[in-house]
């Protein structure tokens, strides 16, 4: 999980974002082709930054 950590996002925070992503995908019936954009929006909202780690984004959207 070391790859999921950064100076501002802990492993716990990554788990929170991932669970929020999974729940919202189901509740909002978001199609797979929109998952990356949706996850990026969640990360930006949570961190307040436009800088998104591509490894974290890939981890969040993996099945």
mmCIF file of the N, C-alpha and C atoms, coordinates in Angstrom:
data_MODEL
# 
_entry.id   MODEL 
# 
loop_
_atom_site.group_PDB 
_atom_site.id 
_atom_site.type_symbol 
_atom_site.label_atom_id 
_atom_site.label_alt_id 
_atom_site.label_comp_id 
_atom_site.label_asym_id 
_atom_site.label_entity_id 
_atom_site.label_seq_id 
_atom_site.pdbx_PDB_ins_code 
_atom_site.Cartn_x 
_atom_site.Cartn_y 
_atom_site.Cartn_z 
_atom_site.occupancy 
_atom_site.B_iso_or_equiv 
_atom_site.pdbx_formal_charge 
_atom_site.auth_seq_id 
_atom_site.auth_comp_id 
_atom_site.auth_asym_id 
_atom_site.auth_atom_id 
_atom_site.pdbx_PDB_model_num 
ATOM 1   N N  . UNK A 1 1  ? 0.811   -1.195 0.000   1.00 0.00 ? 1  UNK A N  1 
ATOM 2   C CA . UNK A 1 1  ? 0.000   0.000  0.000   1.00 0.00 ? 1  UNK A CA 1 
ATOM 3   C C  . UNK A 1 1  ? 0.851   1.254  0.000   1.00 0.00 ? 1  UNK A C  1 
ATOM 4   N N  . UNK A 1 2  ? 2.160   1.116  0.038   1.00 0.00 ? 2  UNK A N  1 
ATOM 5   C CA . UNK A 1 2  ? 3.048   2.269  0.067   1.00 0.00 ? 2  UNK A CA 1 
ATOM 6   C C  . UNK A 1 2  ? 2.837   3.164  -1.150  1.00 0.00 ? 2  UNK A C  1 
ATOM 7   N N  . UNK A 1 3  ? 2.498   2.577  -2.277  1.00 0.00 ? 3  UNK A N  1 
ATOM 8   C CA . UNK A 1 3  ? 2.274   3.375  -3.481  1.00 0.00 ? 3  UNK A CA 1 
ATOM 9   C C  . UNK A 1 3  ? 1.027   4.239  -3.362  1.00 0.00 ? 3  UNK A C  1 
ATOM 10  N N  . UNK A 1 4  ? 0.152   3.907  -2.441  1.00 0.00 ? 4  UNK A N  1 
ATOM 11  C CA . UNK A 1 4  ? -1.080  4.655  -2.278  1.00 0.00 ? 4  UNK A CA 1 
ATOM 12  C C  . UNK A 1 4  ? -0.896  5.876  -1.384  1.00 0.00 ? 4  UNK A C  1 
ATOM 13  N N  . UNK A 1 5  ? 0.253   6.020  -0.775  1.00 0.00 ? 5  UNK A N  1 
ATOM 14  C CA . UNK A 1 5  ? 0.464   7.109  0.155   1.00 0.00 ? 5  UNK A CA 1 
ATOM 15  C C  . UNK A 1 5  ? 1.181   8.261  -0.515  1.00 0.00 ? 5  UNK A C  1 
ATOM 16  N N  . UNK A 1 6  ? 0.877   9.457  -0.079  1.00 0.00 ? 6  UNK A N  1 
ATOM 17  C CA . UNK A 1 6  ? 1.612   10.637 -0.496  1.00 0.00 ? 6  UNK A CA 1 
ATOM 18  C C  . UNK A 1 6  ? 1.705   11.543 0.712   1.00 0.00 ? 6  UNK A C  1 
ATOM 19  N N  . UNK A 1 7  ? 2.279   12.693 0.539   1.00 0.00 ? 7  UNK A N  1 
ATOM 20  C CA . UNK A 1 7  ? 2.452   13.611 1.658   1.00 0.00 ? 7  UNK A CA 1 
ATOM 21  C C  . UNK A 1 7  ? 1.112   14.024 2.256   1.00 0.00 ? 7  UNK A C  1 
ATOM 22  N N  . UNK A 1 8  ? 0.053   14.064 1.444   1.00 0.00 ? 8  UNK A N  1 
ATOM 23  C CA . UNK A 1 8  ? -1.225  14.543 1.943   1.00 0.00 ? 8  UNK A CA 1 
ATOM 24  C C  . UNK A 1 8  ? -2.310  13.477 2.028   1.00 0.00 ? 8  UNK A C  1 
ATOM 25  N N  . UNK A 1 9  ? -2.064  12.300 1.495   1.00 0.00 ? 9  UNK A N  1 
ATOM 26  C CA . UNK A 1 9  ? -3.085  11.252 1.500   1.00 0.00 ? 9  UNK A CA 1 
ATOM 27  C C  . UNK A 1 9  ? -2.521  9.995  2.149   1.00 0.00 ? 9  UNK A C  1 
ATOM 28  N N  . UNK A 1 10 ? -3.140  9.596  3.242   1.00 0.00 ? 10 UNK A N  1 
ATOM 29  C CA . UNK A 1 10 ? -2.702  8.387  3.940   1.00 0.00 ? 10 UNK A CA 1 
ATOM 30  C C  . UNK A 1 10 ? -3.345  7.158  3.302   1.00 0.00 ? 10 UNK A C  1 
ATOM 31  N N  . UNK A 1 11 ? -2.865  6.004  3.685   1.00 0.00 ? 11 UNK A N  1 
ATOM 32  C CA . UNK A 1 11 ? -3.458  4.749  3.211   1.00 0.00 ? 11 UNK A CA 1 
ATOM 33  C C  . UNK A 1 11 ? -4.917  4.665  3.646   1.00 0.00 ? 11 UNK A C  1 
ATOM 34  N N  . UNK A 1 12 ? -5.200  5.115  4.859   1.00 0.00 ? 12 UNK A N  1 
ATOM 35  C CA . UNK A 1 12 ? -6.578  5.125  5.356   1.00 0.00 ? 12 UNK A CA 1 
ATOM 36  C C  . UNK A 1 12 ? -7.447  6.016  4.474   1.00 0.00 ? 12 UNK A C  1 
ATOM 37  N N  . UNK A 1 13 ? -6.934  7.211  4.140   1.00 0.00 ? 13 UNK A N  1 
ATOM 38  C CA . UNK A 1 13 ? -7.677  8.123  3.273   1.00 0.00 ? 13 UNK A CA 1 
ATOM 39  C C  . UNK A 1 13 ? -7.960  7.489  1.915   1.00 0.00 ? 13 UNK A C  1 
ATOM 40  N N  . UNK A 1 14 ? -6.984  6.780  1.380   1.00 0.00 ? 14 UNK A N  1 
ATOM 41  C CA . UNK A 1 14 ? -7.171  6.089  0.097   1.00 0.00 ? 14 UNK A CA 1 
ATOM 42  C C  . UNK A 1 14 ? -8.285  5.058  0.198   1.00 0.00 ? 14 UNK A C  1 
ATOM 43  N N  . UNK A 1 15 ? -8.316  4.334  1.301   1.00 0.00 ? 15 UNK A N  1 
ATOM 44  C CA . UNK A 1 15 ? -9.383  3.349  1.505   1.00 0.00 ? 15 UNK A CA 1 
ATOM 45  C C  . UNK A 1 15 ? -10.745 4.028  1.581   1.00 0.00 ? 15 UNK A C  1 
ATOM 46  N N  . UNK A 1 16 ? -10.805 5.163  2.265   1.00 0.00 ? 16 UNK A N  1 
ATOM 47  C CA . UNK A 1 16 ? -12.059 5.911  2.380   1.00 0.00 ? 16 UNK A CA 1 
ATOM 48  C C  . UNK A 1 16 ? -12.532 6.358  0.997   1.00 0.00 ? 16 UNK A C  1 
ATOM 49  N N  . UNK A 1 17 ? -11.612 6.909  0.212   1.00 0.00 ? 17 UNK A N  1 
ATOM 50  C CA . UNK A 1 17 ? -11.964 7.354  -1.142  1.00 0.00 ? 17 UNK A CA 1 
ATOM 51  C C  . UNK A 1 17 ? -12.420 6.174  -1.994  1.00 0.00 ? 17 UNK A C  1 
ATOM 52  N N  . UNK A 1 18 ? -11.715 5.052  -1.885  1.00 0.00 ? 18 UNK A N  1 
ATOM 53  C CA . UNK A 1 18 ? -12.075 3.875  -2.690  1.00 0.00 ? 18 UNK A CA 1 
ATOM 54  C C  . UNK A 1 18 ? -13.460 3.349  -2.315  1.00 0.00 ? 18 UNK A C  1 
ATOM 55  N N  . UNK A 1 19 ? -13.753 3.291  -1.035  1.00 0.00 ? 19 UNK A N  1 
ATOM 56  C CA . UNK A 1 19 ? -15.074 2.816  -0.612  1.00 0.00 ? 19 UNK A CA 1 
ATOM 57  C C  . UNK A 1 19 ? -16.167 3.787  -1.035  1.00 0.00 ? 19 UNK A C  1 
ATOM 58  N N  . UNK A 1 20 ? -15.898 5.091  -0.954  1.00 0.00 ? 20 UNK A N  1 
ATOM 59  C CA . UNK A 1 20 ? -16.866 6.086  -1.421  1.00 0.00 ? 20 UNK A CA 1 
ATOM 60  C C  . UNK A 1 20 ? -17.094 5.934  -2.923  1.00 0.00 ? 20 UNK A C  1 
ATOM 61  N N  . UNK A 1 21 ? -16.012 5.678  -3.649  1.00 0.00 ? 21 UNK A N  1 
ATOM 62  C CA . UNK A 1 21 ? -16.110 5.458  -5.092  1.00 0.00 ? 21 UNK A CA 1 
ATOM 63  C C  . UNK A 1 21 ? -16.991 4.245  -5.385  1.00 0.00 ? 21 UNK A C  1 
ATOM 64  N N  . UNK A 1 22 ? -16.696 3.134  -4.748  1.00 0.00 ? 22 UNK A N  1 
ATOM 65  C CA . UNK A 1 22 ? -17.455 1.901  -4.996  1.00 0.00 ? 22 UNK A CA 1 
ATOM 66  C C  . UNK A 1 22 ? -18.938 2.086  -4.692  1.00 0.00 ? 22 UNK A C  1 
ATOM 67  N N  . UNK A 1 23 ? -19.222 2.720  -3.569  1.00 0.00 ? 23 UNK A N  1 
ATOM 68  C CA . UNK A 1 23 ? -20.610 2.931  -3.171  1.00 0.00 ? 23 UNK A CA 1 
ATOM 69  C C  . UNK A 1 23 ? -21.324 3.839  -4.174  1.00 0.00 ? 23 UNK A C  1 
ATOM 70  N N  . UNK A 1 24 ? -20.665 4.905  -4.587  1.00 0.00 ? 24 UNK A N  1 
ATOM 71  C CA . UNK A 1 24 ? -21.306 5.839  -5.512  1.00 0.00 ? 24 UNK A CA 1 
ATOM 72  C C  . UNK A 1 24 ? -21.507 5.228  -6.897  1.00 0.00 ? 24 UNK A C  1 
ATOM 73  N N  . UNK A 1 25 ? -20.589 4.381  -7.329  1.00 0.00 ? 25 UNK A N  1 
ATOM 74  C CA . UNK A 1 25 ? -20.736 3.709  -8.628  1.00 0.00 ? 25 UNK A CA 1 
ATOM 75  C C  . UNK A 1 25 ? -21.998 2.851  -8.634  1.00 0.00 ? 25 UNK A C  1 
ATOM 76  N N  . UNK A 1 26 ? -22.232 2.148  -7.546  1.00 0.00 ? 26 UNK A N  1 
ATOM 77  C CA . UNK A 1 26 ? -23.420 1.291  -7.452  1.00 0.00 ? 26 UNK A CA 1 
ATOM 78  C C  . UNK A 1 26 ? -24.685 2.140  -7.321  1.00 0.00 ? 26 UNK A C  1 
ATOM 79  N N  . UNK A 1 27 ? -24.669 3.105  -6.397  1.00 0.00 ? 27 UNK A N  1 
ATOM 80  C CA . UNK A 1 27 ? -25.862 3.910  -6.144  1.00 0.00 ? 27 UNK A CA 1 
ATOM 81  C C  . UNK A 1 27 ? -26.263 4.768  -7.337  1.00 0.00 ? 27 UNK A C  1 
ATOM 82  N N  . UNK A 1 28 ? -25.271 5.298  -8.056  1.00 0.00 ? 28 UNK A N  1 
ATOM 83  C CA . UNK A 1 28 ? -25.552 6.186  -9.178  1.00 0.00 ? 28 UNK A CA 1 
ATOM 84  C C  . UNK A 1 28 ? -25.520 5.461  -10.522 1.00 0.00 ? 28 UNK A C  1 
ATOM 85  N N  . UNK A 1 29 ? -25.261 4.140  -10.465 1.00 0.00 ? 29 UNK A N  1 
ATOM 86  C CA . UNK A 1 29 ? -25.223 3.313  -11.679 1.00 0.00 ? 29 UNK A CA 1 
ATOM 87  C C  . UNK A 1 29 ? -24.308 3.928  -12.745 1.00 0.00 ? 29 UNK A C  1 
ATOM 88  N N  . UNK A 1 30 ? -23.086 4.243  -12.330 1.00 0.00 ? 30 UNK A N  1 
ATOM 89  C CA . UNK A 1 30 ? -22.114 4.887  -13.216 1.00 0.00 ? 30 UNK A CA 1 
ATOM 90  C C  . UNK A 1 30 ? -21.490 3.832  -14.126 1.00 0.00 ? 30 UNK A C  1 
ATOM 91  N N  . UNK A 1 31 ? -21.530 4.053  -15.437 1.00 0.00 ? 31 UNK A N  1 
ATOM 92  C CA . UNK A 1 31 ? -20.944 3.078  -16.367 1.00 0.00 ? 31 UNK A CA 1 
ATOM 93  C C  . UNK A 1 31 ? -19.422 3.021  -16.246 1.00 0.00 ? 31 UNK A C  1 
ATOM 94  N N  . UNK A 1 32 ? -18.866 1.884  -16.556 1.00 0.00 ? 32 UNK A N  1 
ATOM 95  C CA . UNK A 1 32 ? -17.432 1.632  -16.417 1.00 0.00 ? 32 UNK A CA 1 
ATOM 96  C C  . UNK A 1 32 ? -16.580 2.672  -17.139 1.00 0.00 ? 32 UNK A C  1 
ATOM 97  N N  . UNK A 1 33 ? -17.019 3.128  -18.277 1.00 0.00 ? 33 UNK A N  1 
ATOM 98  C CA . UNK A 1 33 ? -16.206 4.086  -19.037 1.00 0.00 ? 33 UNK A CA 1 
ATOM 99  C C  . UNK A 1 33 ? -16.117 5.466  -18.378 1.00 0.00 ? 33 UNK A C  1 
ATOM 100 N N  . UNK A 1 34 ? -16.918 5.717  -17.359 1.00 0.00 ? 34 UNK A N  1 
ATOM 101 C CA . UNK A 1 34 ? -16.860 6.986  -16.626 1.00 0.00 ? 34 UNK A CA 1 
ATOM 102 C C  . UNK A 1 34 ? -16.198 6.847  -15.265 1.00 0.00 ? 34 UNK A C  1 
ATOM 103 N N  . UNK A 1 35 ? -15.753 5.641  -14.895 1.00 0.00 ? 35 UNK A N  1 
ATOM 104 C CA . UNK A 1 35 ? -15.183 5.401  -13.569 1.00 0.00 ? 35 UNK A CA 1 
ATOM 105 C C  . UNK A 1 35 ? -13.959 6.257  -13.277 1.00 0.00 ? 35 UNK A C  1 
ATOM 106 N N  . UNK A 1 36 ? -13.024 6.345  -14.220 1.00 0.00 ? 36 UNK A N  1 
ATOM 107 C CA . UNK A 1 36 ? -11.782 7.102  -13.980 1.00 0.00 ? 36 UNK A CA 1 
ATOM 108 C C  . UNK A 1 36 ? -12.084 8.579  -13.720 1.00 0.00 ? 36 UNK A C  1 
ATOM 109 N N  . UNK A 1 37 ? -12.968 9.161  -14.506 1.00 0.00 ? 37 UNK A N  1 
ATOM 110 C CA . UNK A 1 37 ? -13.333 10.565 -14.298 1.00 0.00 ? 37 UNK A CA 1 
ATOM 111 C C  . UNK A 1 37 ? -14.026 10.756 -12.955 1.00 0.00 ? 37 UNK A C  1 
ATOM 112 N N  . UNK A 1 38 ? -14.894 9.826  -12.623 1.00 0.00 ? 38 UNK A N  1 
ATOM 113 C CA . UNK A 1 38 ? -15.611 9.911  -11.349 1.00 0.00 ? 38 UNK A CA 1 
ATOM 114 C C  . UNK A 1 38 ? -14.646 9.787  -10.170 1.00 0.00 ? 38 UNK A C  1 
ATOM 115 N N  . UNK A 1 39 ? -13.729 8.834  -10.249 1.00 0.00 ? 39 UNK A N  1 
ATOM 116 C CA . UNK A 1 39 ? -12.735 8.663  -9.184  1.00 0.00 ? 39 UNK A CA 1 
ATOM 117 C C  . UNK A 1 39 ? -11.849 9.897  -9.070  1.00 0.00 ? 39 UNK A C  1 
ATOM 118 N N  . UNK A 1 40 ? -11.452 10.464 -10.196 1.00 0.00 ? 40 UNK A N  1 
ATOM 119 C CA . UNK A 1 40 ? -10.620 11.671 -10.178 1.00 0.00 ? 40 UNK A CA 1 
ATOM 120 C C  . UNK A 1 40 ? -11.353 12.824 -9.498  1.00 0.00 ? 40 UNK A C  1 
ATOM 121 N N  . UNK A 1 41 ? -12.638 12.941 -9.752  1.00 0.00 ? 41 UNK A N  1 
ATOM 122 C CA . UNK A 1 41 ? -13.435 13.982 -9.104  1.00 0.00 ? 41 UNK A CA 1 
ATOM 123 C C  . UNK A 1 41 ? -13.483 13.773 -7.598  1.00 0.00 ? 41 UNK A C  1 
ATOM 124 N N  . UNK A 1 42 ? -13.666 12.536 -7.161  1.00 0.00 ? 42 UNK A N  1 
ATOM 125 C CA . UNK A 1 42 ? -13.669 12.245 -5.726  1.00 0.00 ? 42 UNK A CA 1 
ATOM 126 C C  . UNK A 1 42 ? -12.327 12.594 -5.088  1.00 0.00 ? 42 UNK A C  1 
ATOM 127 N N  . UNK A 1 43 ? -11.244 12.242 -5.754  1.00 0.00 ? 43 UNK A N  1 
ATOM 128 C CA . UNK A 1 43 ? -9.910  12.535 -5.222  1.00 0.00 ? 43 UNK A CA 1 
ATOM 129 C C  . UNK A 1 43 ? -9.711  14.046 -5.117  1.00 0.00 ? 43 UNK A C  1 
ATOM 130 N N  . UNK A 1 44 ? -10.072 14.774 -6.166  1.00 0.00 ? 44 UNK A N  1 
ATOM 131 C CA . UNK A 1 44 ? -9.934  16.239 -6.144  1.00 0.00 ? 44 UNK A CA 1 
ATOM 132 C C  . UNK A 1 44 ? -10.766 16.853 -5.025  1.00 0.00 ? 44 UNK A C  1 
ATOM 133 N N  . UNK A 1 45 ? -11.982 16.366 -4.856  1.00 0.00 ? 45 UNK A N  1 
ATOM 134 C CA . UNK A 1 45 ? -12.859 16.877 -3.806  1.00 0.00 ? 45 UNK A CA 1 
ATOM 135 C C  . UNK A 1 45 ? -12.271 16.604 -2.430  1.00 0.00 ? 45 UNK A C  1 
ATOM 136 N N  . UNK A 1 46 ? -11.769 15.409 -2.231  1.00 0.00 ? 46 UNK A N  1 
ATOM 137 C CA . UNK A 1 46 ? -11.222 15.011 -0.932  1.00 0.00 ? 46 UNK A CA 1 
ATOM 138 C C  . UNK A 1 46 ? -9.941  15.764 -0.607  1.00 0.00 ? 46 UNK A C  1 
ATOM 139 N N  . UNK A 1 47 ? -9.061  15.930 -1.598  1.00 0.00 ? 47 UNK A N  1 
ATOM 140 C CA . UNK A 1 47 ? -7.742  16.522 -1.348  1.00 0.00 ? 47 UNK A CA 1 
ATOM 141 C C  . UNK A 1 47 ? -7.689  18.020 -1.583  1.00 0.00 ? 47 UNK A C  1 
ATOM 142 N N  . UNK A 1 48 ? -8.608  18.530 -2.391  1.00 0.00 ? 48 UNK A N  1 
ATOM 143 C CA . UNK A 1 48 ? -8.549  19.944 -2.740  1.00 0.00 ? 48 UNK A CA 1 
ATOM 144 C C  . UNK A 1 48 ? -7.438  20.262 -3.723  1.00 0.00 ? 48 UNK A C  1 
ATOM 145 N N  . UNK A 1 49 ? -6.925  19.246 -4.389  1.00 0.00 ? 49 UNK A N  1 
ATOM 146 C CA . UNK A 1 49 ? -5.814  19.418 -5.322  1.00 0.00 ? 49 UNK A CA 1 
ATOM 147 C C  . UNK A 1 49 ? -6.158  18.805 -6.672  1.00 0.00 ? 49 UNK A C  1 
ATOM 148 N N  . UNK A 1 50 ? -5.647  19.421 -7.731  1.00 0.00 ? 50 UNK A N  1 
ATOM 149 C CA . UNK A 1 50 ? -5.831  18.859 -9.071  1.00 0.00 ? 50 UNK A CA 1 
ATOM 150 C C  . UNK A 1 50 ? -4.760  17.839 -9.414  1.00 0.00 ? 50 UNK A C  1 
ATOM 151 N N  . UNK A 1 51 ? -3.751  17.705 -8.552  1.00 0.00 ? 51 UNK A N  1 
ATOM 152 C CA . UNK A 1 51 ? -2.655  16.762 -8.767  1.00 0.00 ? 51 UNK A CA 1 
ATOM 153 C C  . UNK A 1 51 ? -3.087  15.375 -8.292  1.00 0.00 ? 51 UNK A C  1 
ATOM 154 N N  . UNK A 1 52 ? -3.279  14.452 -9.243  1.00 0.00 ? 52 UNK A N  1 
ATOM 155 C CA . UNK A 1 52 ? -3.765  13.111 -8.915  1.00 0.00 ? 52 UNK A CA 1 
ATOM 156 C C  . UNK A 1 52 ? -2.708  12.084 -9.272  1.00 0.00 ? 52 UNK A C  1 
ATOM 157 N N  . UNK A 1 53 ? -2.377  11.247 -8.312  1.00 0.00 ? 53 UNK A N  1 
ATOM 158 C CA . UNK A 1 53 ? -1.412  10.168 -8.528  1.00 0.00 ? 53 UNK A CA 1 
ATOM 159 C C  . UNK A 1 53 ? -2.063  9.120  -9.438  1.00 0.00 ? 53 UNK A C  1 
ATOM 160 N N  . UNK A 1 54 ? -1.504  8.860  -10.611 1.00 0.00 ? 54 UNK A N  1 
ATOM 161 C CA . UNK A 1 54 ? -2.115  7.893  -11.531 1.00 0.00 ? 54 UNK A CA 1 
ATOM 162 C C  . UNK A 1 54 ? -2.182  6.475  -10.961 1.00 0.00 ? 54 UNK A C  1 
ATOM 163 N N  . UNK A 1 55 ? -1.228  6.111  -10.101 1.00 0.00 ? 55 UNK A N  1 
ATOM 164 C CA . UNK A 1 55 ? -1.267  4.783  -9.474  1.00 0.00 ? 55 UNK A CA 1 
ATOM 165 C C  . UNK A 1 55 ? -2.434  4.679  -8.500  1.00 0.00 ? 55 UNK A C  1 
ATOM 166 N N  . UNK A 1 56 ? -2.679  5.746  -7.755  1.00 0.00 ? 56 UNK A N  1 
ATOM 167 C CA . UNK A 1 56 ? -3.799  5.745  -6.823  1.00 0.00 ? 56 UNK A CA 1 
ATOM 168 C C  . UNK A 1 56 ? -5.116  5.689  -7.594  1.00 0.00 ? 56 UNK A C  1 
ATOM 169 N N  . UNK A 1 57 ? -5.209  6.445  -8.669  1.00 0.00 ? 57 UNK A N  1 
ATOM 170 C CA . UNK A 1 57 ? -6.415  6.435  -9.493  1.00 0.00 ? 57 UNK A CA 1 
ATOM 171 C C  . UNK A 1 57 ? -6.680  5.034  -10.046 1.00 0.00 ? 57 UNK A C  1 
ATOM 172 N N  . UNK A 1 58 ? -5.643  4.382  -10.543 1.00 0.00 ? 58 UNK A N  1 
ATOM 173 C CA . UNK A 1 58 ? -5.781  3.020  -11.073 1.00 0.00 ? 58 UNK A CA 1 
ATOM 174 C C  . UNK A 1 58 ? -6.212  2.051  -9.981  1.00 0.00 ? 58 UNK A C  1 
ATOM 175 N N  . UNK A 1 59 ? -5.670  2.203  -8.780  1.00 0.00 ? 59 UNK A N  1 
ATOM 176 C CA . UNK A 1 59 ? -6.020  1.327  -7.658  1.00 0.00 ? 59 UNK A CA 1 
ATOM 177 C C  . UNK A 1 59 ? -7.483  1.508  -7.260  1.00 0.00 ? 59 UNK A C  1 
ATOM 178 N N  . UNK A 1 60 ? -7.942  2.742  -7.244  1.00 0.00 ? 60 UNK A N  1 
ATOM 179 C CA . UNK A 1 60 ? -9.321  3.019  -6.844  1.00 0.00 ? 60 UNK A CA 1 
ATOM 180 C C  . UNK A 1 60 ? -10.317 2.407  -7.824  1.00 0.00 ? 60 UNK A C  1 
ATOM 181 N N  . UNK A 1 61 ? -10.044 2.491  -9.114  1.00 0.00 ? 61 UNK A N  1 
ATOM 182 C CA . UNK A 1 61 ? -11.021 2.017  -10.102 1.00 0.00 ? 61 UNK A CA 1 
ATOM 183 C C  . UNK A 1 61 ? -10.901 0.539  -10.449 1.00 0.00 ? 61 UNK A C  1 
ATOM 184 N N  . UNK A 1 62 ? -9.872  -0.140 -9.942  1.00 0.00 ? 62 UNK A N  1 
ATOM 185 C CA . UNK A 1 62 ? -9.741  -1.567 -10.268 1.00 0.00 ? 62 UNK A CA 1 
ATOM 186 C C  . UNK A 1 62 ? -10.899 -2.354 -9.679  1.00 0.00 ? 62 UNK A C  1 
ATOM 187 N N  . UNK A 1 63 ? -11.266 -3.429 -10.367 1.00 0.00 ? 63 UNK A N  1 
ATOM 188 C CA . UNK A 1 63 ? -12.382 -4.273 -9.907  1.00 0.00 ? 63 UNK A CA 1 
ATOM 189 C C  . UNK A 1 63 ? -11.912 -5.264 -8.888  1.00 0.00 ? 63 UNK A C  1 
# 
